[in-house]
Amino acid sequence: MMVQDDERRAHQSWLLSELSRPEAYPFPVDQIDIEETHISLVFLAGNYAYKVKKPVNFGFLDFTTLEQRRFFCEQEVLLNQRLTEGVYLDVVPIVRIGNHLQFEGEGEVVEYAVKMRRLDFDQTLLRRLQRDAVSTELVAALANRLAAFYRDAARGPEIDQWGTPEAVWFNIRENLEQTQPYIGIVLAPLQHHWIGVASERFLRERLELFQRRLAEGQIVEGHGDLHLAHIFVESEAPPRFQIVDCIEFNPRLRCGDVAVDLAFLSMDFDHHGRSDLAQWFVLRASDALDDPELPLLIHFYSVYRAHVRAKVNCFRLDELAPESDEYTAVRIQAERYIDLATSYLVEPSEPLLLLIGGLSGTGKSVLARRLGRCLGLPVYSSDVVRKELAGVALERRQELPYGAEIYGPDLTHATYETLLARAERILSSGRSVILDATFLDPEWRKAAAALAGRYAATAILVECRCPADIVERRLRYRPQEPGQVSEATWTIYVEQRARFGEKMESLPGLQHLVVDSSQPLPLVLDDVLASLPLRERL
């Protein structure tokens, strides 16, 4: 049975509809929860989870026939025994009985599923991290568990082929090719270009390192998808982990240097704002494996891992309606991952004070956030600071006249003073910082330029300009994305433009970059990245 094109969506809808019925299960079921990824449907029922592979072909995996899906279900159960105990139970059929489908029944087999013992999602490292319940001791124990796994992992010529420089470059190039269609939608052209150029150069200039890793037996059959949501903590004393969902569908994505596996987890700590735990994990793993080259290689492979996660989210976008909330959430995740990859590649070559300014509704905040992620810089927003000073909830949305309530002159003055004070703390340590505010009043631009001068930093104003009709559509009709704090309205934009004009004047000591923010955000980001003084990190 091969499923393709429109049949694939119909097949998935059929499975979702039928397997959401309690009668489809061989035991009493009160509630069925469903998790979906770009390649799987997971049905959570009672004490069990049933994982069904979608009939998709992404090049690096092919699940388009029933025989392939059965084979890879069997591989999934076999390979995941290595890092779990009593979790992967069996491969079971999904059969047609009359007009309905049922798990583990007798009848025409229409699909297969991996049957698993259901684990407690609240005990994944991801959920524990979200409630600040991941200690350095737990991370060290995980590093030791993984080190033991890699010491015993399969090795040999058939595995070494996936750790050669040529194989590493093949995987990187595949990501580049598969994310090409998303340039201008998710990726800035420079982000895509930098990944290719920097990765190729690293491989070429450190060819001897990669060859030595091969000779020393550092290429293993690993996990391949080692991130926080795949690691369950079943007990802390002593630490006991269940590490699930290894890559079963392609040995070249499962096998490689131990560093490429560990880089996924390190990158995921970074992605969730815990770079301190990422660094601790890398150091502990390096010690446990007696491998001093791990930190350098993990940094290199972290670019690849973040790029993979961006790609996976891009693929998911193709299945979603662009106007849906889920599409927005998935696109933001894709952006965050590709921005993280960029932060591993470049950083400011000198201390910078970046002012992201312009009239309301011109896209300042979204640009500031992406720029901050790309360069690993703190971003301070006037919208956030203003509400903090006023004691107003960040999520408040209230239409107010221009200059009213918390937008009056006194609180506006206090907001800019606070922004500059926070920037000064960063600049005084020799680092760079981004301020997100309109900066329409030239006095605040002058104050920012003077502040940068006191600390020998370069002050750059990035002025967002956008045609009024586009701003009106954004402010009147476009729903605000998660994380937006601004209460700006079309009326406020019109008043700002009347008071300050549509263009900012240049000032001494303040470089002035004007960007057309009517473009898609990745292209605006590209214009800014191309204009900043940056140096390579890889």
N, C-alpha and C positions, 0 to 999 in steps of 0.2 A: 504494500500500500504506500503510494507516494502522494504527498500533499504539497501543493505549491500554489502560488499566486492567491486568487480569491478563495480557493479551497482551504488554504491555511487558516485564514481568519474565521471561516465558517467552522472548521474543525475545532479551533480553540474555543469559539463561542459555544459549540455543542458540548465540549468537555466541561466548560465552566458551568453551564446550565445544568447538565445532568449530575455532575459530581458535587454540586452544591446541595443535593437532596440527601437527607439523612438515610433514606432507603438505599442509597448507593454503597453503604458501608456494611461490613460483615459483623458489626457490633452496634449496640445502641449509641446513638449520637444526639446530643442536645444542641450543639453549636458547631458550625464549620467556618473556619477562618481561611482566607485565601491570600497567599503572598505571590507576587508575580515579578519576574525578572525578564530580561530580554530573551532568555533561552528556556525558562522553566515556569511551570505552574505548580505551586505547593499547596496542598489541601491539608489543613490542620484540623484533626478530628479526634477528640478524646485524648488518649495517651499516645497517639500515633501521628505521623506526618507522611503523606504520600506525595512524592515528587515526580512530576510528569514532564517530559522534555517536549518543548515545542518543535514542530516540524519545520525548522529553519535551516538556512545555509548562509553562514557569514564568511565562507572561505576558510577560516581557521577552524571551523567546526561544520559538520554536515549531519543534521538529524532528519533529513527529508524523507527517509523510508522507515517503515515500521521495524524492519530488521536492524537498521542502524540504531534506532532508539532503544531496542531491546539490548543490543550489544553494549551500548554505552551505559545503560542502566546496570548491567552486570559488571562492567569495569568500575563504575562508581562505587558499588558495594565492595568490590575487591580492594581497590586502592585506598579507600577511606578507613579500612581496618587498621592502617598503620598508625593513625593518630587519634583513634577513638576506641572505645570499648563498650560493646553492647548497644550501639546506636544504629548501625546499618544492619537491618534484619534480613531483607530478602528483596528479590525482584518479583513483583506480582502482576498478574494480568488485569486489565480492565476489559470486561466482556459486555456484549450486547445480549440482554435477555428481554425478548419482546421488543418494546419500544424504548427501553431504558438501558442505562449503563450501570455497571456494578463493579466494585473492586473485589478481586479474589473469588469471582464466581465461576460457574461452568457455562460456557457458551462461546460465541464467536469472539475471538480476541481482536479488539480494535485499537488497543494501546497498552503500554506497560508503564509501571511506576516503581520507583524505589520506595520500599516501606521502611520507615525509620521510627525509632523510639523518639517521642516528642521531647525536646529539651526546653528548658525554661529560658525564654528570650531575655528575661530580665537579668540573666546571669552571663550574657555575652559581655566581652570586654567593652563593646561599644556602649551598651546600656549602663554598665558600671561606670564607665568614664563620664557619662552624662550626669551621673549623680555623685561624681567625685569619689568613687569607691575603687580606684585602681592605685594601689600603693607601689612604691619603688620595690618593695620586697616581692610583691606579686609579679612585677615586670621581670625582676631578676630570676624568679623561679621559672617563668615562661621561657626566658632566654636559655636557661639550663635544660629545660625540656626539649626545646628545639635543637639545641646543640647535640643532645643525645640522639635525637632522630637523625640528624645529618651524619653523625659518625657511623650510624648503622645503615644508612640509606644505600640503595643499589647504585653501583658504579660499573663502569666498563665501556668498551668501545662504542656500543650501541647507544649509550647515554652521553658519552663525550662529544658525539657529533652535534649535540644541541648546545654545547658550550663554546664552540669555536667562535672567533671574531666574526666569521662569515654568517654563522647562525644568529648571533646577537644582532648583527646589522640587518639580517632578513626580518627579524621581528620588529625592529625599530622602523624599517622602511614600510613594512606592512601597515603599521599604525599611521604613518604619514600618508600613505595612499588612501587608507580608509577614513581618515579625518579630513582629507582634501575637500570633500563636498560641503563641509561645515565651516569652511573659512568664510568670514563675513556674517555668519549666523551665530557661531559660538566662539571660534578662534579668530584672533587677529592674524593677518598674513605674517607679520614678523614672528609671532609665537610659533607658528608652524615652521617657518624658515629656520629659526634659531635651534629648534630641537634637532632638525636634520643636520645642520652644519656643525653644531657643537658635539653631537653624538658621534658623527663620522670622524671628526678630528680627534676626539678622545680615544676612539678605537685605533686609529692610525698611529697616534703618537705613543700609545701604550701597548703596542702589539706584543712586546716581550712579556708584559704583565699577564695578558690573557693566555699566552702560550705557556707561561709558567704555571698558571692556575690549572690548566689542563694536565700538565705533567705531574703536579702534586696531588691529583685526585680530588680537586675541589668542585668537580662537576658531578652532580648527583640527581637522582630521581626525587624531586622535592614535592611540594604541595601545589604551588602554582597560583594560588588565590588566597594568600595568607593575609587577611585583613581582620579588623576588630570584630566585625559581626559574625565571623566564622569561628571565633574562639570562645568557648563556654567554660566558665569556672564552676565546676561541680562541688569543689570544696577548697577551702583556703588553708586548712591545717590538718594534714599536709596539703599543699597545693595539688589539685587534680584538674587537668584540662581535658576537654573534648574538643578537638580541632577538626571541623567538618568541611565538606564541600571542596575537596581538592579538585584540580582539573583532571578530568578523566578522558576528555574528548580529543586531546592532541598532545602527544609526548613532547613536542618542541616547546610547548608552553608550560609544561610541568617539570621538565628537566632543564638543568642549567647550573650555573654557579650558585653556591649557597647564598651568595650576596643578593642575587636577584629575588630569591624568596624572602629574605629578611628585609629587603628594601620595601616590599609591599607594606609590611607592618609598620616600619619606621615612617613611611610616607603617610600612612593612615593616622598615626598619632599627630603628625604635622597638620594634616587636613582638619583634624578636630581640635586644633588649637593647643595641643600638648607637645610642643617641640622639646620641652624638658624631658618628658618620658621617652620621646624618640631618641634623644641623645643618650639617655641612660640605657635604653634597650640595646642600642648599637654597641656601646662600651662593654656591657655585660656579655653580649654575644661574642664580641671580639675576644674577650678574656676567656670565655668558656670554650671557645674553639681554638684558642691560641693562634689567632689569625689577625695580625696587626694591619693587614691590608683591607680588612673589611670596611672600615669607615669610608675610605676613598671610593671603593666600589659601590657601596650602598648609596652614596651621594649620586654617583653616575646612574645607577639603576633606578633611583627614585624618580628621575625624569621620565624614564620609560613607564614606570608603574603609574604615575599620575596621568600620563598620556593615555594609558590603557583605560583607566577609569573614566577619563573624559570621553573616550571613544565609546565605551559601553553606554554611557548616558546619551550620547548623540544617537546611537542606534535606537535607544528607547524612544527618543523624540519622534522617530519615523512612525511609531505605532499610535501616537497620541494626537488629539485635535489641538491645533495651535492656540485656540481660544480657551482651553481648559486650564484649571488651576494646576493640575498634575503636570501638564506640559511646562508651565512656568517653573514649577519646582524642580523638574528634571533638568531643564535648561540651565537653571542657576547652579545646580550641582556640576554639570558639565563645565560651566565657566569657572567654578571654583577649582576644579581639578586642573584645568589647563593653565590657570593662573598660578597654581602651586608649582606646576612643572616649570613655568617661566621663572619663578623665584629661585629655583635651583640653578638657573642658567646665568642670570644677570643681577646686578645690584648697582646703586649709584656709585660713580667713581669719585665723587666728592660730596661733602655734606650739602643737602638740598632742603630748601623750604619751598614746597610746592603749594601754591594757592590755586584751588579749583574754583573759579568764580564765574559770574554771569547772572543774567536775569533768572528768576524762578521758572521752572519748567523746561529749562534748556538741557537737562541731563547731567548736572554737576555731580550729584551724589552717586549715581550709578557708576559714573566714570571714576570718581575718587575711590570708591570701594574696589573696583577692579584694578586700578593702578596700585593701590596699597597692597593688594594680594600679590600682584605680579612682582613687586619690588621688595616685598616683606617689610613694609613701612607702616607705622601707626597712622591712623586716619582719625582726625577730630572733626566732628560735624557741628556746625552752628545750630542745626535743628535739635540735635541731641543735647548739646550744652545748654541751650536756652530752656528746654523743658526741665532739665535737671535743676537749673538754678531756680526755676519757678515752682518746682515741686509738682509738675504736671506729668501725667502718665505719657510715656513715649507713644503709645498706640492711640492717643486721643486724636480725633479728627473733627475739627470744628471750624466752620467758615466764619472768619472775622474780617472786619474792615481793615484796610491798610493802616498799620501803626497802632492798632488797638490791642488792649490787654497785654499779653506777654511780648507783643511785638512793638511795644512802645519804646521811646528813645532811651530810657534808663536801663531797661533790661537788655536792649540791643547793645548799649555801651558795655555793660557787664559781660555780655556774651563774647564780644570780640576781645575784651581784656583777658577773659579766661582762656580763650583759644590761643592767644599769643603767649600767655603764661605757660600753658601746656607745651606749646611748641618750643619755648625757651628751655624747658627741662630736657627735651630731647636734643636740641642743638648744642646745649652746653656739654653734652657727652660725646660730641663729634658725630652724631647720627643724623639721619634725614627724617623728615616728617611731612605729612600732607594735611592741609587745612581745607575743609569743604564749607564754603560760605559764599554769599553773593559777592562780597567785597565791592559793592557798587559805590560806596562812599570812598573817594580817593584817600581820605585821611587814614583809613585802616590799611590800605595798600602801602601807603608811605610808612606807617608804623611797622608793617611786616618787613619791608625792605630794610629799615633801620635795624630791626632785630637780627635779620640774617647777617647784616654787616658787622654787628658786634661779635659774631661767632665765626666770621670768615666763611659763611655758608653762601651758596648761590640761591638767590630768590627768583623764582619763576612763577609768573601768573599764567595759568592756562585758562583762557577766556572761552567759555562755551557760547557760541552764537547759533541761533536756530530761527528760521522763518516763523513769523507770528502765527500763521495758520496751523503749523505743525504743533507749536506750543499750545495753542488753543485746544486742538484735538487731544493732546496729552493730558491737559489739566481738566478738561471738561468731561472727557469720555473714557479715557484709559484708566482701568483699575490699577491701584497702586500695588506694586510688587511687595512681597515679604521684606521687611527690614526698612521700608520707607517710613520716615518720621515727619516729613514736611507736611504742613497744612496749607501750602500755597494754593491759590485759586487763580482763575483767569483774571478776575477783577484785580487781584494784587499784582499780577504780571503787568497789566495795563498801567496801573498807577506807578510801578517801578520804572517802566519805560518812559512815562511822561516826565518823571522827576530826574532820571539819570541818563536818558537816551539809550540807544540800542548798542552803543559801542563804548568801550572803556578807553580812556586816554593812557598812553604810555608814560611811565614815570622813571626818573633816574634810579639806578640801583635795582631795578626790577625788570628782568627779562620778560617779554610779553609774547606768548604763543596763542594764536587764535585758531580754534578748531571749529569745523562745521559739524555741529552736533545733531543735525538732521539726518546724518548718515546712520546706518546701523552701528550699534555700540562697538563691536569689534573693530570697525574701521576708524572710529574716533580714537579708540585705544591705540591703534596702530600709529596714527599720526603723532600721538604724544610720545609713545615709546621711541619712535624714530628720531625725536627731537631732543631727548634727554641725554646728559652725559652718563653713560653706563659702562661698566666693565664686566668681563666674563667671570663666572664663578666656577665653571667646570673645566 
